[in-house]
């Protein structure tokens, strides 16, 4: 398929590269001309601006936006909608608030333009590992776009089938899911990121306890000098708390057990706050997720080893640099 990629940053550029590896043709645009030039060297067709990108795509045009949440995405969608025609498709793959998706789908839908929201998980590792996709929008359009989603998704890999799943949607086992109508994809991704906060906080607190076992506040015979890098590594292998996040902890600790390159000031990119907002709206108790979010707020005033590990995990999976 032919697809236009708008926003060629840490994830957008690699999304285009993964699609091209699967034989799709990509037209790329970014305000940073160097990003366009770099992607062109890898086989994409570069565009000088959004109108040029749209002009280089056959109908029905498919545009995938991978832009920062907020006004930049809003402006790009409005500009695209003004230039697209009935039957064309806009996919927002960024971390958009799901209620904005619902509004935008209605707005562009009034012009017979289709809107798909695709929650995209995979970070800077997605080019090689693939992207887990949580998709909202019209079922017919999602089916039409299936070759794109299948190319981006990780595939079954070595994960064994879940007993009892016979007869269910096989796309889920490939690493992508059609969640429901517009907004549902980003809602599922929002909850995914809220859970991510909680998991990361649990690892951070656990490793802080391990690191602090040598504390002079303890009786001498209860002080242990523990190798946190080796503990992370052994836990990766057969323990019930193994996960990709633990893999990333192990990578960071193997490089620098003291995590000296991190201050421990941990940013939040919005999805955690939105998740707590959803909990309030739905009257669902979410103590762990709320506490994990509030811990990030506190980390910007005082820093611990655990919070350095949080920053290290964010850097490993998403390339996020600590805010100074």
Backbone torsions as a table, in degrees:
resi	resn	phi	psi	omega
1	UNK	NA	159.5	173.3
2	UNK	-98.2	134.5	-178.3
3	UNK	-145.8	139.2	175.5
4	UNK	-97.1	130.9	179.2
5	UNK	-110.5	120.3	-179.3
6	UNK	-111.0	114.4	-174.7
7	UNK	102.5	101.1	-172.5
8	UNK	-113.1	41.0	-179.4
9	UNK	-80.3	-146.4	-173.5
10	UNK	-55.9	-36.8	-178.0
11	UNK	-105.2	-39.7	-175.7
12	UNK	-59.1	-44.3	-179.8
13	UNK	-63.0	-41.1	-179.5
14	UNK	-74.1	-28.7	172.7
15	UNK	-61.0	-45.1	177.9
16	UNK	-61.7	-43.4	-178.8
17	UNK	-64.1	-40.8	179.2
18	UNK	-65.7	-39.2	177.2
19	UNK	-63.6	-42.3	-179.5
20	UNK	-65.8	-35.5	176.2
21	UNK	-59.1	-30.5	-179.5
22	UNK	-89.0	4.5	175.7
23	UNK	97.0	3.5	177.9
24	UNK	-81.9	153.9	178.8
25	UNK	-100.0	127.8	-177.6
26	UNK	-117.4	137.7	169.9
27	UNK	-111.7	125.6	-173.5
28	UNK	-118.2	142.5	175.2
29	UNK	-139.3	139.5	173.9
30	UNK	-150.4	149.4	176.9
31	UNK	-63.2	-23.8	175.5
32	UNK	-86.0	106.2	-175.6
33	UNK	-62.9	-26.6	178.9
34	UNK	-66.5	-36.7	177.3
35	UNK	-63.2	-39.1	177.6
36	UNK	-65.7	-43.6	-179.9
37	UNK	-62.9	-42.3	179.9
38	UNK	-62.8	-42.9	-179.8
39	UNK	-68.9	-34.9	178.2
40	UNK	-62.0	-36.5	177.6
41	UNK	-63.1	-25.8	-179.7
42	UNK	-90.9	3.7	173.5
43	UNK	115.5	-3.7	179.0
44	UNK	-79.9	162.2	170.9
45	UNK	-93.8	122.3	-179.3
46	UNK	-81.4	150.8	176.2
47	UNK	-126.0	143.7	-177.5
48	UNK	-83.5	-21.0	177.7
49	UNK	-163.7	179.4	-177.2
50	UNK	-63.9	-45.5	177.2
51	UNK	-58.4	-38.6	178.6
52	UNK	-65.4	-39.9	177.7
53	UNK	-61.7	-46.6	-179.5
54	UNK	-61.7	-39.6	-179.3
55	UNK	-65.0	-25.0	-176.5
56	UNK	-90.6	2.7	-179.1
57	UNK	-107.4	140.3	174.2
58	UNK	-77.2	160.5	177.0
59	UNK	-86.6	148.4	-6.7
60	UNK	-71.6	133.1	-177.8
61	UNK	-74.5	141.0	177.5
62	UNK	-121.2	119.7	179.4
63	UNK	-115.7	126.0	175.4
64	UNK	-108.5	117.8	178.6
65	UNK	-97.2	128.9	176.7
66	UNK	-129.1	73.1	-171.2
67	UNK	-122.6	161.2	175.9
68	UNK	-59.2	144.0	-179.5
69	UNK	-63.4	146.1	175.2
70	UNK	110.8	-146.7	-173.0
71	UNK	-57.2	-34.7	-178.9
72	UNK	-63.0	-46.8	178.4
73	UNK	-66.1	-42.9	-179.6
74	UNK	-58.6	-46.3	-179.3
75	UNK	-63.8	-42.6	-178.9
76	UNK	-65.4	-40.1	179.3
77	UNK	-66.0	-42.4	179.1
78	UNK	-63.9	-42.9	179.2
79	UNK	-65.4	-41.1	179.4
80	UNK	-64.2	-45.1	-178.4
81	UNK	-60.9	-33.4	179.2
82	UNK	-68.1	-21.5	-175.0
83	UNK	-108.8	-13.9	179.9
84	UNK	-84.4	172.0	-178.5
85	UNK	-124.7	170.4	-179.9
86	UNK	-55.1	134.2	179.2
87	UNK	96.2	-15.5	177.4
88	UNK	-72.9	163.5	-170.9
89	UNK	-130.5	131.8	172.0
90	UNK	-110.8	129.1	175.2
91	UNK	-116.3	124.2	173.7
92	UNK	-102.5	110.4	-179.0
93	UNK	-99.3	2.9	-179.5
94	UNK	-80.6	-173.6	-179.2
95	UNK	-91.8	64.5	-177.5
96	UNK	-80.6	147.2	174.5
97	UNK	-69.5	129.5	-168.9
98	UNK	-61.3	-29.5	178.7
99	UNK	-68.6	-29.0	173.8
100	UNK	-67.3	-35.8	176.1
101	UNK	-60.7	-44.8	-178.3
102	UNK	-60.2	-44.7	179.3
103	UNK	-64.2	-45.8	-177.3
104	UNK	-66.8	-37.3	179.3
105	UNK	-61.5	-39.4	177.4
106	UNK	-67.3	-40.9	-177.3
107	UNK	-64.7	-53.1	-178.3
108	UNK	-74.2	-26.9	177.7
109	UNK	-64.1	-28.4	177.9
110	UNK	-65.9	-16.9	175.6
111	UNK	-102.5	11.0	-178.8
112	UNK	65.1	27.4	172.3
113	UNK	-99.2	136.2	-176.3
114	UNK	-89.6	142.3	-178.1
115	UNK	-124.5	126.9	178.9
116	UNK	-123.1	132.4	173.5
117	UNK	-107.1	129.1	-175.4
118	UNK	-125.5	99.1	172.1
119	UNK	-65.7	126.8	-169.8
120	UNK	-123.0	116.9	179.7
121	UNK	-116.6	133.9	-180.0
122	UNK	159.4	-23.6	175.6
123	UNK	55.9	-147.0	-175.3
124	UNK	-74.7	-7.3	179.4
125	UNK	-91.5	-4.0	-170.7
126	UNK	-63.5	-30.5	-178.7
127	UNK	-56.8	-43.7	-178.3
128	UNK	-91.5	-41.7	-175.0
129	UNK	-83.5	-23.9	-172.0
130	UNK	92.8	169.2	-177.2
131	UNK	-117.0	128.4	171.3
132	UNK	-77.7	125.2	-171.7
133	UNK	-118.6	132.4	177.1
134	UNK	-119.1	112.2	-162.4
135	UNK	-117.2	134.2	174.2
136	UNK	-120.1	148.2	178.6
137	UNK	141.6	-174.7	-177.8
138	UNK	-64.8	133.5	-176.9
139	UNK	-58.9	-40.4	-178.2
140	UNK	-63.5	-40.2	-179.1
141	UNK	-72.2	-38.1	176.7
142	UNK	-61.5	-41.3	177.5
143	UNK	-63.3	-39.6	178.3
144	UNK	-61.2	-37.5	-177.8
145	UNK	-85.4	2.7	-175.1
146	UNK	-51.9	-39.4	178.6
147	UNK	-59.9	-33.8	177.9
148	UNK	-69.8	-49.1	-177.7
149	UNK	-64.7	-38.8	179.5
150	UNK	-64.6	-36.3	179.4
151	UNK	-69.4	-34.8	-178.2
152	UNK	-79.8	-30.7	-174.8
153	UNK	-69.4	158.6	-177.3
154	UNK	-68.8	-25.7	-170.8
155	UNK	83.5	176.0	-176.0
156	UNK	-64.4	-37.0	-177.8
157	UNK	58.5	-143.6	-177.0
158	UNK	-98.5	7.4	-179.3
159	UNK	-73.7	126.1	-177.8
160	UNK	-70.8	148.5	179.3
161	UNK	-60.3	146.9	176.4
162	UNK	-80.8	124.9	178.9
163	UNK	-57.7	137.4	177.0
164	UNK	90.6	1.8	-178.8
165	UNK	-88.1	2.0	-177.2
166	UNK	-55.1	132.8	177.4
167	UNK	87.6	-2.3	179.1
168	UNK	-91.0	172.6	-175.9
169	UNK	-56.1	115.8	-177.0
170	UNK	-70.2	-17.8	-179.1
171	UNK	-63.5	-30.8	-178.6
172	UNK	-60.0	-39.7	-179.7
173	UNK	-70.8	-14.9	175.9
174	UNK	-87.1	-12.5	176.9
175	UNK	106.5	18.0	173.7
176	UNK	-146.2	151.2	-173.6
177	UNK	-141.0	138.3	168.2
178	UNK	-89.5	107.2	-172.7
179	UNK	-77.6	-33.1	-175.1
180	UNK	155.7	-151.4	-176.6
181	UNK	-71.7	177.5	-177.6
182	UNK	-51.6	133.7	-178.7
183	UNK	98.6	-25.6	-175.1
184	UNK	-69.8	-33.3	179.4
185	UNK	-63.4	-48.6	180.0
186	UNK	-72.4	-25.2	174.1
187	UNK	-65.9	-45.4	178.5
188	UNK	-63.0	-40.9	178.4
189	UNK	-65.4	-35.5	178.3
190	UNK	-62.0	-45.7	178.7
191	UNK	-66.8	-38.5	174.2
192	UNK	-53.3	-46.1	-178.5
193	UNK	-71.6	-33.1	174.2
194	UNK	-62.3	-44.0	176.2
195	UNK	-62.1	-40.1	177.5
196	UNK	-55.4	-43.0	178.0
197	UNK	-57.0	-46.4	-177.8
198	UNK	-65.4	-42.9	178.7
199	UNK	-63.1	-44.6	-179.9
200	UNK	-62.2	-40.4	-179.5
201	UNK	-65.6	-38.1	178.9
202	UNK	-63.2	-44.6	176.8
203	UNK	-62.7	-43.6	-177.8
204	UNK	-59.8	-46.1	-178.8
205	UNK	-68.3	-39.2	179.4
206	UNK	-63.0	-45.0	-179.8
207	UNK	-70.8	-28.3	174.4
208	UNK	-65.4	-39.5	176.4
209	UNK	-63.1	-40.7	177.9
210	UNK	-63.4	-46.6	-177.4
211	UNK	-64.4	-33.1	-173.9
212	UNK	-88.5	2.3	-177.4
213	UNK	-68.0	-9.7	177.6
214	UNK	-93.0	7.7	-174.0
215	UNK	-56.4	135.9	175.9
216	UNK	-66.2	-10.8	176.3
217	UNK	-72.0	-15.8	-178.3
218	UNK	-92.9	154.3	172.8
219	UNK	-58.2	144.7	-175.6
220	UNK	-52.0	-40.3	-176.1
221	UNK	-77.5	-3.6	176.8
222	UNK	-106.3	5.9	178.6
223	UNK	-91.3	128.4	176.7
224	UNK	-123.3	134.9	170.5
225	UNK	-94.3	102.7	-172.2
226	UNK	-101.4	141.3	178.9
227	UNK	-88.9	97.1	-174.4
228	UNK	-66.6	-30.7	178.2
229	UNK	-65.2	-43.1	179.3
230	UNK	-71.3	-33.9	177.0
231	UNK	-65.0	-43.9	176.7
232	UNK	-58.5	-40.3	-177.9
233	UNK	-67.8	-43.4	-178.8
234	UNK	-68.8	-35.2	178.4
235	UNK	-65.4	-26.3	177.9
236	UNK	-64.1	-20.2	-166.4
237	UNK	-111.0	83.5	173.4
238	UNK	94.8	-6.4	-178.8
239	UNK	-79.6	160.4	-178.1
240	UNK	-75.8	-9.0	178.1
241	UNK	-106.0	17.7	176.4
242	UNK	-68.0	147.3	179.0
243	UNK	-171.7	171.2	176.6
244	UNK	-65.8	-35.6	177.1
245	UNK	-61.8	-38.5	175.9
246	UNK	-66.3	-37.0	174.8
247	UNK	-56.9	-42.6	-178.5
248	UNK	-69.4	-35.8	174.0
249	UNK	-59.8	-44.5	-178.4
250	UNK	-62.6	-40.2	178.3
251	UNK	-61.8	-49.2	-177.8
252	UNK	-63.2	-42.6	-177.4
253	UNK	-72.8	-30.7	176.8
254	UNK	-66.4	-36.9	178.9
255	UNK	-70.7	-39.1	-174.9
256	UNK	-158.5	93.2	-176.3
257	UNK	-58.2	-24.3	179.2
258	UNK	-90.2	-8.2	-179.9
259	UNK	53.2	46.3	-173.4
260	UNK	-67.4	-20.2	-178.2
261	UNK	-80.4	-5.8	-178.2
262	UNK	-113.6	143.1	177.4
263	UNK	-89.0	-29.0	-175.2
264	UNK	97.7	9.5	173.6
265	UNK	-86.4	107.8	-167.4
266	UNK	-103.6	120.4	179.2
267	UNK	-80.0	162.7	168.3
268	UNK	-129.7	138.6	-172.3
269	UNK	-97.9	9.3	172.6
270	UNK	115.8	-36.1	-172.7
271	UNK	-65.6	-33.2	177.7
272	UNK	-62.8	-42.1	178.5
273	UNK	-64.0	-42.7	179.8
274	UNK	-64.1	-36.3	178.8
275	UNK	-62.7	-43.2	178.0
276	UNK	-66.2	-35.7	174.7
277	UNK	-60.5	-41.5	177.6
278	UNK	-64.7	-38.7	178.1
279	UNK	-61.2	-40.9	178.2
280	UNK	-64.8	-44.1	-179.4
281	UNK	-63.4	-36.6	-175.0
282	UNK	-94.8	-0.6	-177.5
283	UNK	55.1	43.4	177.9
284	UNK	-104.6	130.4	177.8
285	UNK	-73.3	125.4	-178.2
286	UNK	-136.9	59.5	-173.6
287	UNK	-61.6	-44.4	-176.6
288	UNK	-65.3	-44.9	-178.3
289	UNK	-66.4	-39.6	178.0
290	UNK	-64.9	-45.2	-179.4
291	UNK	-62.3	-38.1	179.3
292	UNK	-64.4	-39.1	177.9
293	UNK	-66.5	-46.1	-178.9
294	UNK	-65.1	-31.3	177.0
295	UNK	-63.2	-34.6	177.2
296	UNK	-67.6	-37.9	176.9
297	UNK	-60.6	-46.5	-178.2
298	UNK	-65.0	-31.3	-176.5
299	UNK	-61.4	-20.4	-178.3
300	UNK	-80.7	-4.5	178.0
301	UNK	-110.8	-35.6	177.3
302	UNK	-144.2	143.0	-169.9
303	UNK	-120.6	143.6	179.1
304	UNK	-125.6	171.1	175.8
305	UNK	-60.4	-40.5	178.8
306	UNK	-58.6	-39.2	179.9
307	UNK	-72.9	-29.7	170.8
308	UNK	-61.0	-38.8	179.0
309	UNK	-67.4	-36.7	174.3
310	UNK	-59.0	-47.1	178.2
311	UNK	-61.7	-39.7	179.8
312	UNK	-63.5	-41.6	177.6
313	UNK	-63.4	-43.4	179.4
314	UNK	-62.3	-38.4	177.7
315	UNK	-67.2	-41.4	-176.1
316	UNK	-67.7	-42.9	-176.1
317	UNK	-88.6	-25.6	-175.3
318	UNK	-126.8	-1.6	-177.5
319	UNK	70.2	20.2	-177.0
320	UNK	-73.8	125.9	177.7
321	UNK	-93.5	137.3	179.4
322	UNK	-59.1	137.8	175.2
323	UNK	-75.1	132.7	-179.4
324	UNK	-85.4	NA	NA
